[in-house]
Structure formats: structure tokens, C-alpha cells
Amino acid sequence: MKSREEAQGLRQILSYSKKKEEKDPLMDYLLSFQQRMAQAKVLLTDKEKTAFFFVTLPEALPIAVITRLSPGSRSSASPSAASW
């Protein structure tokens, strides 16, 4: 977004016509996207509202990968069950 703002500023400085500043639809989208991602981050990191369950094939490699990636995983009858 910073580079988009810089480009917009340079475009206005270098412009021959001194038109009124136009609204940038891409910048509006980027700001909206940034807000949505911030909201998603808050929701996904809230341990009271969010839980993750890994579903995998009962084969050695997928189970090993998930076990390695999930720090809160525990051994049980279902090796892919993880709890946080």
C-alpha cells in the first residue's frame, strides 16, 4: 500500500494537468482488504472462539507432518486429533 501511495503522489506531481485528485479504487480495495484481514486475525487467534481440527488420511506421512506442525497435539487413539 505504501508503494501505491507513493506512485499516486508521483503521478500527481508529474501530471501536466492539474486535475482534482481522483479517488483510487485499488487503494480503497487494499484498505478494505487490510481491515478484513485484521478482523480475521483477531478471530483466528481468539482461543475462546476458534479451534482447529486436522483431518488426514490414516497414513504415516500425513500424520507425521501434522504432528510436527501442531505444537498442542497429543497422542491418542486418533493421531491426527490436535487440541489447543
LINWOFEN-V811614 format. One line per field, one symbol per residue. ss: DSSP state (a for helix, b for strand, c for the rest). psi: psi as a letter, one per 20 degrees, with the letter a starting at -180 (. if undefined). Layout:
# LINWOFEN-V811614
ss = ???
psi = ???
This chain:
# LINWOFEN-V811614
ss = caaaaaaaaaaaaaccccccccccaaaaaaaaaaaaaaaaaaaacccccccccccccccaaaaaaaaaacccbccccccccbcc
psi = hghgggggghhhgiphqmqqpqpohghgggggggghhgggggghjoihipqpppprqmqgghggghhhhohjqqpahoijpqq.
